[in-house]
Amino acid sequence: MPVRCTIAAMVANLIQRLRESRWQIVSLAVLALTMAGLASILPAAGSEAFTRFLGPVHPALAIALAALFAVPSIRFLVARFGFSQHTWAQTRRGLPVACVVAASFGIAVAIADLGLRYPATINVAFPESLLFYPPMGLFVDLIFHAALPALLLLIMSPLIRKLGRPRVVWIAILAVALVEPLLQVFWAGTLAWTELYTAVSVFLFGAAQLVIFRKYGFLSMYATRLLFYLLWHVIWGHFRLELLF
């Protein structure tokens, strides 16, 4: 009996893992296809909103390629470094955290905007913003917060024996969180107060996202960026033009 129970438990555990693994792939594929479809609307209408960030690459193709790199990267982070799988249960637990983090950063940047006055063109204008920011946000998270940390942790794996796995993960999180703000400063070409605030804010936001990814899964992390973009780029991005300009 004990042997039979053990075998039954192992089989049940294997079936559960296969179901979860299938859910991971299917959910990311559906999300990527949805955002790729959304991203195709603006170029078809003649908009060049994506060109500033992606150059001549079609946004749908960019998202598809990013997803191809991100899916094995996410599985690697989950299996080797304790990042949470994006199961429905984990995502449901992570959504309240995502809302709090997104609201905190969204309100903070709106207050900073009142004092520092970002340029009028800082946001893609409404209603194009509804079609631009969700797919662009997914592309950023797939590249900067899935593929990049996986690559960095793969390179840093030999340090685990000396530093321990948790410390190596934290070093990678902080290093990855630095990439996006450094790119933004490089694109801006200056270190004015607006760029300095943006760099610090983006670094802290990226680090918070990766912590959410590690605890609640990729979908919770993406929800954090999506909600932040909704508050800052879409809602405030529309009304700031009337209030500040």
N, C-alpha and C positions, 0 to 999 in steps of 0.2 A: 504493500500500500504506500509506504513513504516514497518509494522509487517512482511509482505511478504518479503520485501527487507532485513530485519534483518535476517530472517530465511534462506533466500537464501545465504546471506553472511556467516552465520555460517556454513551452509552445505559446501559451497565452501572452507571455511577455514579448515574444518575437512578433506575434500578430499585432500587438499594440504598437510596437515600434515601427512596423511596416505601415500601419495606418497613419501614424504620426508623420513618418517620412513622406508618404504620399501627400498628406495634407500640406506639408511644408512646400513641396514642389508645385502642387496644383494652385495653392493660394498665391504664391509669388508669380506663377505664370499668368494667372487671371489678372492680377494687379498690373503686371508689366504690359500685358496686351491691352488692358483698358486704358492705361496711361499713354501707351503708344498711339492708340486710336485717337485719344483726346489731343495729343500733341500734333497729330496730322491735320487738324482742322485749320489752325492758324496759317501754316505755310500754304495750304490749298486756297486760302482766302487772300493770299498775297502779303501776309504779315511777315516781318523779319524779326519778330521778338526773340526768337531762339538764336538768331545769327550772332548776336553779341557774345553769347557764351559757348556756342557749339560750332561757330564758323559755318562752313558749307555743308557740314554733316546734317542730314535730315534727323530731326529729333526722335522720330519713331525708330530709326536705325540705331541711334545712340542709346536709347533705352533698351532695345533688344540686345545689343552687344554688352551693355552694362549688366543686364540680367544674366547673361551667359557666364560672366565672370563671378557674379555675386552669389549665384545659387550654390556652387561648390564651396565658395568662401564661407558662406553662412553655415553650411554643414560642417566645415572644418572648425570654425569657431565654436560651434555647439559641442562637437565630439571631443576636441582637444583642450579647449580653454574655458569650459563651463558657461558659455553664453547660453541663454535660455532659448528653447525652441518656441516658435511663434504658434503655439497651440491656441485654440479659442479660449481656453480657460486662462492661460497666461496673458493673452491679449486683453481679455476682459478685466483682469486685475490691473493691467498696466494703463488702461485708458484714463482712469481718474488722475493718475500721476502725470500722464501726458497732458491732460487739460491744465493742471496746476502749473507745470513747467512752461507750457506754451503761453498761458495767460500772463505769467510773471515776466517773461522776456518780452512779450508783446506790449504790455503796459509800460515796461521800462524803456523800450525803444521809442514809443510814442511820446513819452515825457522828454526823452533826450532830443527828439525831433523838435519839440516845442522850444527848447533852449538853443540847440545847435543849428537847427534849420538845414536839413538835408536838401539837396537840389530838388526841383520840381519833378525832374525826370528819374528820380531814384527808383520808382516803381513802374512796372508795366501798367498802363492805364486800364481801368474798368471799361468794358466787360472782357477785354482780352485777358486780363489777369486771371479770370476763372478757368481759362483754357491753358494758361502758361504755367502757373505756379505748381499745381498738383503734379504734372509730369516732370517738371524741372526739379522739384523737390525729391521725387523718387529717384531720378538720375543721380542727384548729389548723394543721396543715402546709399544707393547701390555701389557707387564708386568709392566715395570717401569714407563711408562707415560700414562697409561690408568687405569689398575686395581689398581695400588698402590695409585695414587692420589685420586681415588674414595674411596678407603678404608680409607685413612687418613682423607679426608673431611667428610666422614660419622662419624668417631670417633670425629672429631673436631666440629661437628654441634652444640653442646651446647654452643660453644664459640661465635657463631654468634650474640647472643643478646648483649654480652659485647663488642665485638670487631668490629662487622659489617661484612657482607658477603665479601666485597672486601678484607679487611685485612686478614681474615681467608684464603681466596684463595691464597693470596700472601705468607702467611706463609707456606701453604701446598706446593706451587710451589717450594720455596726455600728448604724446607725439603726434598721433593722428589728428587730434583736435586742433593742433597748431597749423595744419596744412591749409585748411580753408581760409582762415584769417590772413595768413601770409600771402595767399593768392589774391585776396581782395585788396590788400595793401599794394601789391605789385601792380594790379590792374588800375588802381586809383592813381598811382605814381606820386603820391604825396602822403605826408603824415600829419594832416590837419586834425583838429579836435574830432571832427566827424569820423574820419578814418580810424583814429586811435580808439574812440569809443566802439566803433564797429568791430575792430580787431579783437578787443577784449571781450565784447559781448558774444561774438561768433565763436571764440575759443571756449568760453564757458558753456554756451549752448551746445556746441559739438561734444564736449565732455559729458554734459548731462544726458545727451542723446545716447551716447555709447554706454553709459551706466544703465539707462533704461533698457537698451538692447540686451545687455548682459543679464538683467534681472527679469525682464518681461518679454523679450523677443523682438524680432525685427519689425513686425507690424506695429507694435506699440511705439517703437522709435520713429517710424515713418509718420505715425499719427501725430506725434509731437511736432514734427516739422510742418506737417500739413495744417495743423491748427494754428501754429505760429504764423505761417504764411497767410492764412485766412485773416488773422487779426491785423498783422502789420502791413502786408503787401496789398491785400484785397480791400478790407474794410477801411482801415486807417489810410491806406494808400489812395483811396478814392476821396474821402472827406477832407484830408489834409490840403488838397489843392484849393478847396474853397476857404478853409480856415486860415491857411498860412500864405496863400498867394492870391 
